[in-house]
Amino acid sequence: MPNFPDSIEVVDSHTEGEPTRVIVDGWPELIGATMQESRVAIETDFDHLRQAIVCEPRGHDAIVGALLTPPVEADSVAGVVFFNNVGYLGMCGHGLIGVVRTLEYLGRLDSRLVRIDTPVGTVSAQIEEDGSVTVQNVVSFCRSLDVEIEVDGVGAVTGDIAWGGNWFFLAHLTGPALVLENLAELLQTTGNIRRALDRSQLIGEEGVIDHIELFGPPERADADSRNFVLCPGGEYDRSPCGTGTSAKMAVLHARGELELGQQWRQESITGGRFVGWLTESDHELVPHIRGRAWITGHNKLFFAHDDLFRNGFSGSST
């Protein structure tokens, strides 16, 4: 039987509509000299806590969990491992913004400029005067342009493959319209695309493409595009997706449609907005993402030994 602590302390927030749950106390001690080792330790020894914290009945499938760990780099304030209802994420842009605002709320920051270690590298973030947070993400790149796959119920679909902290397939589709009224159709279409990608094994040993991103015209006057992002656990991103915006900008740059320093204003299907731009370091693209997060709760989660649903469960079939 898996071991549970009596309680775990969490701080909840949302970033442009997408929830983050930061674990701030009560998690058993981790053994790991690197963030990758910490992630493996969580997956190997404490996956039951991942599920219990973010899944029903204490959470729901849209929540992204963020476990704070001691930093591994001398100039970082903390480490973080992100996870969701089905597994683990390399990086999470909206989640990192939520983590920074949570650390600020807890009084754990001595500066408005911070560095945080993740399993895919160290990222930095700046709390701006208006309360927004600018994240300097891990290096992003476009792997392939105009890749065609055959998708059940859709036919031939062309898309681009890019890395923004997670792997994305950015599909070129003219429909359905990216509005919440079409949510069921959007979920089915993007789910079919991901299943086609799983069969194609395009990435191979480099990783799995587990995020699907669609684009359409914005509804906000201060945005350049509206997106819909299918996350690995079958839920859609309520925010414009930080790693997805990073991947999109890498593709635009590869196509010669986005210059270094030029802003890209990405709207989500729910109407949230990120502002992004690219810089270059050692001939590699460095994405910057700015958005806002708000603290929504500070809570303790309990795990009674006779609770039939102590382990949690996911309502997603993906």
C-alpha positions as a Markdown table, in Angstrom:
| # | Residue | x | y | z |
|---|---|---|---|---|
| 1 | Met | 0.0 | 0.0 | 0.0 |
| 2 | Pro | 1.4 | 3.5 | -0.9 |
| 3 | Asn | 2.2 | 5.8 | 2.0 |
| 4 | Phe | 0.4 | 9.1 | 2.5 |
| 5 | Pro | 1.3 | 12.0 | 4.7 |
| 6 | Asp | -1.6 | 13.2 | 7.0 |
| 7 | Ser | -1.8 | 16.4 | 4.9 |
| 8 | Ile | -0.2 | 18.4 | 2.2 |
| 9 | Glu | -0.2 | 22.2 | 2.0 |
| 10 | Val | -1.0 | 23.7 | -1.4 |
| 11 | Val | -1.4 | 27.2 | -2.9 |
| 12 | Asp | -3.8 | 27.4 | -5.9 |
| 13 | Ser | -3.6 | 30.0 | -8.6 |
| 14 | His | -4.7 | 30.5 | -12.1 |
| 15 | Thr | -2.7 | 32.0 | -15.0 |
| 16 | Glu | -5.0 | 33.6 | -17.6 |
| 17 | Gly | -7.6 | 31.0 | -16.6 |
| 18 | Glu | -5.4 | 27.9 | -16.4 |
| 19 | Pro | -5.1 | 26.5 | -12.8 |
| 20 | Thr | -1.8 | 25.7 | -11.0 |
| 21 | Arg | -1.6 | 23.9 | -7.7 |
| 22 | Val | 1.8 | 24.4 | -6.0 |
| 23 | Ile | 2.8 | 22.0 | -3.3 |
| 24 | Val | 4.5 | 24.0 | -0.6 |
| 25 | Asp | 4.8 | 21.6 | 2.4 |
| 26 | Gly | 4.1 | 18.0 | 3.5 |
| 27 | Trp | 5.6 | 16.1 | 0.5 |
| 28 | Pro | 8.0 | 13.4 | 1.6 |
| 29 | Glu | 11.7 | 14.1 | 1.2 |
| 30 | Leu | 13.1 | 13.6 | -2.3 |
| 31 | Ile | 16.5 | 12.0 | -3.1 |
| 32 | Gly | 18.0 | 13.5 | -6.3 |
| 33 | Ala | 21.1 | 15.5 | -7.2 |
| 34 | Thr | 19.6 | 16.9 | -10.3 |
| 35 | Met | 16.1 | 18.0 | -11.3 |
| 36 | Gln | 15.9 | 15.0 | -13.7 |
| 37 | Glu | 16.7 | 12.7 | -10.8 |
| 38 | Ser | 14.0 | 14.4 | -8.6 |
| 39 | Arg | 11.4 | 13.9 | -11.4 |
| 40 | Val | 12.3 | 10.2 | -11.7 |
| 41 | Ala | 12.1 | 9.8 | -7.9 |
| 42 | Ile | 8.6 | 11.4 | -7.9 |
| 43 | Glu | 7.5 | 9.2 | -10.7 |
| 44 | Thr | 8.9 | 6.0 | -9.2 |
| 45 | Asp | 8.1 | 6.5 | -5.5 |
| 46 | Phe | 5.3 | 9.1 | -5.2 |
| 47 | Asp | 3.2 | 8.9 | -8.3 |
| 48 | His | 0.2 | 8.1 | -6.0 |
| 49 | Leu | 0.6 | 11.6 | -4.5 |
| 50 | Arg | 0.6 | 13.2 | -8.0 |
| 51 | Gln | -2.7 | 11.5 | -8.7 |
| 52 | Ala | -4.2 | 12.2 | -5.3 |
| 53 | Ile | -3.3 | 15.9 | -5.5 |
| 54 | Val | -4.4 | 16.9 | -9.0 |
| 55 | Cys | -7.1 | 14.4 | -9.8 |
| 56 | Glu | -10.6 | 14.1 | -8.4 |
| 57 | Pro | -12.0 | 14.4 | -5.8 |
| 58 | Arg | -9.4 | 16.9 | -4.5 |
| 59 | Gly | -8.7 | 18.4 | -7.9 |
| 60 | His | -9.7 | 17.9 | -11.5 |
| 61 | Asp | -8.2 | 17.1 | -14.9 |
| 62 | Ala | -7.3 | 20.7 | -15.8 |
| 63 | Ile | -5.1 | 21.3 | -12.8 |
| 64 | Val | -1.3 | 21.3 | -13.3 |
| 65 | Gly | 0.6 | 20.4 | -10.1 |
| 66 | Ala | 3.9 | 22.0 | -9.3 |
| 67 | Leu | 6.1 | 20.5 | -6.6 |
| 68 | Leu | 8.7 | 22.9 | -5.1 |
| 69 | Thr | 12.1 | 21.3 | -4.4 |
| 70 | Pro | 15.4 | 22.7 | -3.2 |
| 71 | Pro | 17.3 | 24.3 | -6.0 |
| 72 | Val | 20.2 | 22.5 | -7.7 |
| 73 | Glu | 21.9 | 25.7 | -9.1 |
| 74 | Ala | 23.5 | 28.1 | -6.6 |
| 75 | Asp | 21.7 | 31.2 | -8.0 |
| 76 | Ser | 18.2 | 29.6 | -8.2 |
| 77 | Val | 15.6 | 30.2 | -5.6 |
| 78 | Ala | 13.9 | 26.8 | -6.0 |
| 79 | Gly | 13.4 | 23.8 | -8.2 |
| 80 | Val | 10.0 | 22.7 | -9.5 |
| 81 | Val | 8.6 | 19.5 | -11.1 |
| 82 | Phe | 5.4 | 19.9 | -13.0 |
| 83 | Phe | 2.8 | 17.2 | -13.4 |
| 84 | Asn | -0.8 | 16.7 | -14.5 |
| 85 | Asn | -3.6 | 14.1 | -14.4 |
| 86 | Val | -1.6 | 11.5 | -16.4 |
| 87 | Gly | 2.1 | 12.2 | -15.9 |
| 88 | Tyr | 4.9 | 14.7 | -15.9 |
| 89 | Leu | 5.8 | 17.8 | -17.9 |
| 90 | Gly | 9.3 | 19.1 | -18.8 |
| 91 | Met | 8.3 | 22.7 | -18.4 |
| 92 | Cys | 5.1 | 24.6 | -18.0 |
| 93 | Gly | 4.9 | 28.3 | -18.9 |
| 94 | His | 1.6 | 29.1 | -17.2 |
| 95 | Gly | 2.6 | 27.0 | -14.3 |
| 96 | Leu | 5.9 | 28.8 | -13.9 |
| 97 | Ile | 4.1 | 32.1 | -13.8 |
| 98 | Gly | 1.8 | 30.6 | -11.1 |
| 99 | Val | 4.8 | 29.4 | -9.1 |
| 100 | Val | 6.5 | 32.8 | -9.1 |
| 101 | Arg | 3.3 | 34.5 | -7.9 |
| 102 | Thr | 3.0 | 31.8 | -5.2 |
| 103 | Leu | 6.6 | 32.3 | -4.0 |
| 104 | Glu | 5.9 | 36.1 | -3.9 |
| 105 | Tyr | 2.6 | 35.5 | -1.9 |
| 106 | Leu | 4.5 | 33.3 | 0.6 |
| 107 | Gly | 7.2 | 35.9 | 1.1 |
| 108 | Arg | 9.9 | 33.6 | -0.3 |
| 109 | Leu | 11.4 | 36.1 | -2.8 |
| 110 | Asp | 14.1 | 38.6 | -2.1 |
| 111 | Ser | 14.1 | 40.0 | -5.6 |
| 112 | Arg | 11.7 | 40.5 | -8.5 |
| 113 | Leu | 14.1 | 38.7 | -10.8 |
| 114 | Val | 14.3 | 34.9 | -10.0 |
| 115 | Arg | 15.8 | 31.8 | -11.4 |
| 116 | Ile | 14.1 | 28.4 | -11.0 |
| 117 | Asp | 15.4 | 24.9 | -11.9 |
| 118 | Thr | 13.2 | 22.5 | -13.9 |
| 119 | Pro | 13.9 | 19.1 | -15.3 |
| 120 | Val | 14.6 | 20.5 | -18.8 |
| 121 | Gly | 16.8 | 23.4 | -17.6 |
| 122 | Thr | 16.9 | 26.5 | -15.5 |
| 123 | Val | 14.5 | 29.3 | -16.4 |
| 124 | Ser | 14.3 | 32.9 | -15.1 |
| 125 | Ala | 11.3 | 35.1 | -14.4 |
| 126 | Gln | 10.8 | 38.8 | -13.7 |
| 127 | Ile | 7.8 | 40.2 | -11.7 |
| 128 | Glu | 6.8 | 43.4 | -13.5 |
| 129 | Glu | 5.6 | 46.6 | -11.9 |
| 130 | Asp | 2.0 | 45.9 | -13.1 |
| 131 | Gly | 2.0 | 42.4 | -11.4 |
| 132 | Ser | 2.5 | 40.5 | -14.6 |
| 133 | Val | 5.4 | 37.9 | -14.8 |
| 134 | Thr | 7.8 | 37.6 | -17.7 |
| 135 | Val | 9.3 | 34.1 | -18.1 |
| 136 | Gln | 12.5 | 33.5 | -20.0 |
| 137 | Asn | 11.9 | 29.9 | -21.1 |
| 138 | Val | 14.3 | 27.2 | -22.1 |
| 139 | Val | 15.7 | 27.3 | -25.6 |
| 140 | Ser | 13.1 | 26.5 | -28.3 |
| 141 | Phe | 13.4 | 25.4 | -31.9 |
| 142 | Cys | 11.4 | 24.2 | -34.9 |
| 143 | Arg | 12.2 | 20.6 | -35.8 |
| 144 | Ser | 10.2 | 20.1 | -38.9 |
| 145 | Leu | 7.9 | 22.2 | -41.1 |
| 146 | Asp | 4.9 | 21.0 | -43.2 |
| 147 | Val | 4.7 | 17.4 | -41.9 |
| 148 | Glu | 1.7 | 15.5 | -43.3 |
| 149 | Ile | -0.1 | 12.7 | -41.4 |
| 150 | Glu | -3.3 | 10.9 | -42.1 |
| 151 | Val | -5.9 | 11.5 | -39.3 |
| 152 | Asp | -9.0 | 9.4 | -38.7 |
| 153 | Gly | -12.1 | 11.5 | -39.4 |
| 154 | Val | -10.2 | 14.3 | -40.8 |
| 155 | Gly | -7.9 | 13.0 | -43.6 |
| 156 | Ala | -4.5 | 14.4 | -44.5 |
| 157 | Val | -3.4 | 17.0 | -41.9 |
| 158 | Thr | -0.2 | 19.1 | -42.3 |
| 159 | Gly | 1.6 | 20.6 | -39.3 |
| 160 | Asp | 4.9 | 21.7 | -37.9 |
| 161 | Ile | 6.8 | 20.0 | -35.1 |
| 162 | Ala | 8.5 | 22.3 | -32.5 |
| 163 | Trp | 9.9 | 22.2 | -29.0 |
| 164 | Gly | 9.0 | 24.9 | -26.5 |
| 165 | Gly | 9.7 | 23.0 | -23.3 |
| 166 | Asn | 7.4 | 20.2 | -24.4 |
| 167 | Trp | 6.9 | 18.7 | -27.9 |
| 168 | Phe | 4.1 | 20.3 | -30.1 |
| 169 | Phe | 2.4 | 19.4 | -33.4 |
| 170 | Leu | 1.1 | 22.8 | -34.7 |
| 171 | Ala | -1.6 | 21.7 | -37.1 |
| 172 | His | -2.7 | 23.7 | -40.2 |
| 173 | Leu | -6.5 | 23.4 | -40.1 |
| 174 | Thr | -9.2 | 25.8 | -41.3 |
| 175 | Gly | -11.9 | 24.5 | -39.0 |
| 176 | Pro | -13.6 | 24.0 | -36.6 |
| 177 | Ala | -13.7 | 27.6 | -35.3 |
| 178 | Leu | -11.8 | 28.0 | -32.0 |
| 179 | Val | -14.7 | 28.8 | -29.8 |
| 180 | Leu | -15.9 | 27.1 | -26.6 |
| 181 | Glu | -19.2 | 26.1 | -28.4 |
| 182 | Asn | -17.1 | 23.8 | -30.5 |
| 183 | Leu | -15.2 | 22.3 | -27.6 |
| 184 | Ala | -16.3 | 18.7 | -28.1 |
| 185 | Glu | -15.4 | 18.7 | -31.8 |
| 186 | Leu | -12.0 | 20.4 | -31.0 |
| 187 | Leu | -11.2 | 17.8 | -28.4 |
| 188 | Gln | -12.1 | 14.9 | -30.8 |
| 189 | Thr | -10.1 | 16.4 | -33.7 |
| 190 | Thr | -7.0 | 17.1 | -31.7 |
| 191 | Gly | -7.3 | 13.7 | -30.0 |
| 192 | Asn | -7.4 | 12.0 | -33.3 |
| 193 | Ile | -4.3 | 14.0 | -34.5 |
| 194 | Arg | -2.4 | 12.9 | -31.4 |
| 195 | Arg | -3.3 | 9.3 | -31.9 |
| 196 | Ala | -2.2 | 9.5 | -35.5 |
| 197 | Leu | 1.1 | 11.0 | -34.3 |
| 198 | Asp | 1.5 | 8.2 | -31.8 |
| 199 | Arg | 1.2 | 5.7 | -34.7 |
| 200 | Ser | 3.6 | 7.6 | -36.8 |
| 201 | Gln | 6.4 | 7.7 | -34.2 |
| 202 | Leu | 7.8 | 10.8 | -35.8 |
| 203 | Ile | 10.0 | 11.9 | -32.8 |
| 204 | Gly | 11.3 | 8.4 | -32.0 |
| 205 | Glu | 13.8 | 8.3 | -29.2 |
| 206 | Glu | 13.9 | 12.1 | -28.9 |
| 207 | Gly | 10.5 | 12.1 | -27.1 |
| 208 | Val | 6.8 | 12.0 | -27.7 |
| 209 | Ile | 4.7 | 14.7 | -29.3 |
| 210 | Asp | 2.0 | 15.0 | -26.6 |
| 211 | His | 0.7 | 18.5 | -27.2 |
| 212 | Ile | -1.5 | 19.5 | -30.2 |
| 213 | Glu | -2.0 | 23.1 | -31.1 |
| 214 | Leu | -4.5 | 24.7 | -33.4 |
| 215 | Phe | -4.7 | 28.4 | -34.5 |
| 216 | Gly | -7.2 | 30.8 | -35.8 |
| 217 | Pro | -8.0 | 34.5 | -36.0 |
| 218 | Pro | -8.2 | 36.4 | -32.6 |
| 219 | Glu | -11.3 | 37.8 | -31.1 |
| 220 | Arg | -9.3 | 40.4 | -29.0 |
| 221 | Ala | -8.1 | 43.5 | -30.8 |
| 222 | Asp | -4.8 | 43.3 | -28.9 |
| 223 | Ala | -3.9 | 39.8 | -30.1 |
| 224 | Asp | -2.4 | 38.3 | -33.2 |
| 225 | Ser | -3.8 | 34.8 | -33.0 |
| 226 | Arg | -6.2 | 32.6 | -31.0 |
| 227 | Asn | -5.1 | 29.0 | -30.2 |
| 228 | Phe | -6.5 | 25.7 | -28.8 |
| 229 | Val | -4.0 | 23.4 | -27.1 |
| 230 | Leu | -4.7 | 19.8 | -26.3 |
| 231 | Cys | -2.7 | 18.8 | -23.2 |
| 232 | Pro | -1.3 | 15.2 | -22.6 |
| 233 | Gly | -4.1 | 14.3 | -20.1 |
| 234 | Gly | -7.0 | 15.0 | -22.6 |
| 235 | Glu | -7.8 | 18.4 | -21.2 |
| 236 | Tyr | -7.4 | 21.7 | -23.1 |
| 237 | Asp | -5.3 | 24.6 | -21.9 |
| 238 | Arg | -7.4 | 27.5 | -20.7 |
| 239 | Ser | -4.4 | 29.8 | -21.0 |
| 240 | Pro | -2.6 | 30.6 | -24.3 |
| 241 | Cys | 0.0 | 27.9 | -23.2 |
| 242 | Gly | 3.5 | 29.2 | -22.5 |
| 243 | Thr | 5.4 | 26.3 | -24.0 |
| 244 | Gly | 3.0 | 26.3 | -26.9 |
| 245 | Thr | 3.5 | 30.0 | -27.5 |
| 246 | Ser | 7.2 | 29.4 | -27.4 |
| 247 | Ala | 6.9 | 26.6 | -30.0 |
| 248 | Lys | 4.7 | 28.8 | -32.2 |
| 249 | Met | 7.2 | 31.6 | -32.2 |
| 250 | Ala | 10.0 | 29.2 | -33.1 |
| 251 | Val | 7.9 | 28.1 | -36.1 |
| 252 | Leu | 7.1 | 31.6 | -37.1 |
| 253 | His | 10.8 | 32.5 | -36.9 |
| 254 | Ala | 11.8 | 29.5 | -39.0 |
| 255 | Arg | 9.3 | 30.7 | -41.7 |
| 256 | Gly | 10.7 | 34.2 | -41.6 |
| 257 | Glu | 7.5 | 35.6 | -40.2 |
| 258 | Leu | 8.7 | 36.7 | -36.8 |
| 259 | Glu | 11.9 | 38.7 | -36.2 |
| 260 | Leu | 14.0 | 38.7 | -33.0 |
| 261 | Gly | 12.4 | 41.0 | -30.5 |
| 262 | Gln | 9.1 | 41.3 | -32.4 |
| 263 | Gln | 6.1 | 40.7 | -30.1 |
| 264 | Trp | 3.6 | 37.9 | -30.7 |
| 265 | Arg | 0.4 | 38.3 | -28.9 |
| 266 | Gln | -1.3 | 34.9 | -28.3 |
| 267 | Glu | -5.0 | 34.7 | -27.2 |
| 268 | Ser | -6.4 | 31.5 | -25.7 |
| 269 | Ile | -9.7 | 29.9 | -26.5 |
| 270 | Thr | -11.0 | 31.3 | -23.2 |
| 271 | Gly | -9.8 | 34.9 | -24.0 |
| 272 | Gly | -6.7 | 35.0 | -22.0 |
| 273 | Arg | -3.5 | 36.5 | -23.5 |
| 274 | Phe | 0.2 | 36.0 | -23.4 |
| 275 | Val | 2.7 | 38.4 | -25.0 |
| 276 | Gly | 5.8 | 36.7 | -26.3 |
| 277 | Trp | 9.0 | 37.5 | -28.2 |
| 278 | Leu | 12.3 | 35.8 | -29.1 |
| 279 | Thr | 15.9 | 36.7 | -28.4 |
| 280 | Glu | 19.0 | 34.8 | -29.5 |
| 281 | Ser | 21.8 | 33.3 | -27.4 |
| 282 | Asp | 24.7 | 31.3 | -28.8 |
| 283 | His | 22.7 | 31.0 | -32.1 |
| 284 | Glu | 19.7 | 29.5 | -30.3 |
| 285 | Leu | 16.2 | 30.9 | -29.8 |
| 286 | Val | 15.2 | 32.0 | -26.3 |
| 287 | Pro | 11.5 | 32.7 | -25.9 |
| 288 | His | 10.1 | 35.2 | -23.5 |
| 289 | Ile | 6.5 | 34.9 | -22.3 |
| 290 | Arg | 4.6 | 37.5 | -20.3 |
| 291 | Gly | 1.2 | 36.8 | -18.5 |
| 292 | Arg | -0.7 | 37.3 | -15.3 |
| 293 | Ala | -1.6 | 34.9 | -12.5 |
| 294 | Trp | -3.8 | 35.3 | -9.5 |
| 295 | Ile | -3.8 | 33.4 | -6.2 |
| 296 | Thr | -7.1 | 31.7 | -5.7 |
| 297 | Gly | -6.6 | 29.6 | -2.5 |
| 298 | His | -4.3 | 28.4 | 0.3 |
| 299 | Asn | -5.3 | 25.0 | 1.5 |
| 300 | Lys | -4.5 | 21.7 | 3.2 |
| 301 | Leu | -5.3 | 18.4 | 1.5 |
| 302 | Phe | -6.1 | 15.5 | 3.8 |
| 303 | Phe | -5.7 | 11.8 | 3.1 |
| 304 | Ala | -7.7 | 9.8 | 5.6 |
| 305 | His | -6.7 | 6.1 | 5.8 |
| 306 | Asp | -10.3 | 5.0 | 5.3 |
| 307 | Asp | -11.0 | 7.3 | 2.4 |
| 308 | Leu | -12.0 | 5.1 | -0.5 |
| 309 | Phe | -10.9 | 7.8 | -2.9 |
| 310 | Arg | -7.6 | 8.7 | -1.2 |
| 311 | Asn | -5.6 | 7.8 | -4.3 |
| 312 | Gly | -7.7 | 10.0 | -6.5 |
| 313 | Phe | -8.9 | 9.2 | -10.0 |
| 314 | Ser | -9.0 | 10.9 | -13.4 |
| 315 | Gly | -12.2 | 11.4 | -15.4 |
| 316 | Ser | -10.2 | 11.6 | -18.6 |
| 317 | Ser | -10.2 | 8.7 | -21.1 |
| 318 | Thr | -7.2 | 10.0 | -23.0 |
